């Protein structure tokens, strides 16, 4: 069950930005599968969609850091 909304929102952001680790993707997928999380996921998706218009894209350095991190898992 999703307990920490900020952590889940961060994971969703990173997933959407293609900056996630395998572990984060696995956890996100597991959360999505759980029906009890549907309302929270809908809320998070709406928030992320709204926020995405206001965010600056990740720098090349950040993208490379996250990609290296993702390959370690």
C-alpha positions as CSV (number, residue, x, y, z in Angstrom):
1,X,0.0,0.0,0.0
2,X,1.2,3.5,-0.7
3,X,1.9,5.2,2.5
4,X,4.2,8.0,1.6
5,X,2.5,10.1,-1.1
6,X,5.6,12.3,-1.7
7,X,7.8,9.2,-2.2
8,X,5.3,7.7,-4.6
9,X,4.9,11.0,-6.4
10,X,8.7,11.3,-6.8
11,X,8.8,7.7,-8.2
12,X,6.1,8.6,-10.7
13,X,7.9,11.7,-11.7
14,X,11.1,9.8,-12.3
15,X,9.3,7.1,-14.2
16,X,7.6,9.6,-16.5
17,X,11.0,11.4,-17.0
18,X,12.7,8.0,-17.8
19,X,14.9,8.5,-14.8
20,X,14.0,5.5,-12.6
21,X,15.7,2.5,-11.2
22,X,14.5,-1.0,-11.7
23,X,13.5,-1.2,-8.1
24,X,11.4,2.0,-8.4
25,X,9.7,0.7,-11.5
26,X,8.9,-2.6,-9.8
27,X,7.5,-0.8,-6.7
28,X,5.5,1.6,-8.9
29,X,4.1,-1.3,-10.9
30,X,3.2,-3.2,-7.7
31,X,1.4,-0.1,-6.4
32,X,-0.5,0.3,-9.6
33,X,-1.7,-3.3,-9.5
34,X,-3.3,-2.8,-6.1
35,X,-6.9,-1.7,-6.5
36,X,-6.9,0.0,-3.1
37,X,-4.4,2.5,-4.5
38,X,-6.5,3.6,-7.5
39,X,-7.8,6.8,-6.0
40,X,-4.4,7.9,-4.8
41,X,-2.8,7.0,-8.1
42,X,-5.5,9.0,-10.0
43,X,-4.8,12.0,-7.7
44,X,-1.0,11.6,-8.1
45,X,-1.3,11.3,-11.9
46,X,-3.4,14.5,-12.0
47,X,-0.9,16.4,-9.8
48,X,2.1,15.1,-11.8
49,X,0.5,16.1,-15.0
50,X,-0.2,19.6,-13.7
51,X,3.3,20.0,-12.3
52,X,5.0,18.6,-15.4
53,X,4.1,21.8,-17.3
54,X,5.9,23.9,-14.7
55,X,9.1,21.8,-14.3
56,X,12.3,22.3,-16.1
57,X,13.6,19.2,-17.8
58,X,16.4,17.3,-16.1
59,X,19.9,18.4,-17.0
60,X,22.1,16.0,-19.0
61,X,24.2,15.5,-15.8
62,X,21.1,14.5,-13.8
63,X,19.9,12.2,-16.5
64,X,23.2,10.4,-16.7
65,X,23.4,10.1,-12.9
66,X,20.0,8.5,-12.7
67,X,20.7,6.2,-15.7
68,X,24.0,5.0,-14.0
69,X,22.0,4.5,-10.8
70,X,19.3,2.5,-12.7
71,X,21.9,0.2,-14.3
72,X,23.3,-0.7,-10.9
73,X,20.1,-2.5,-9.8
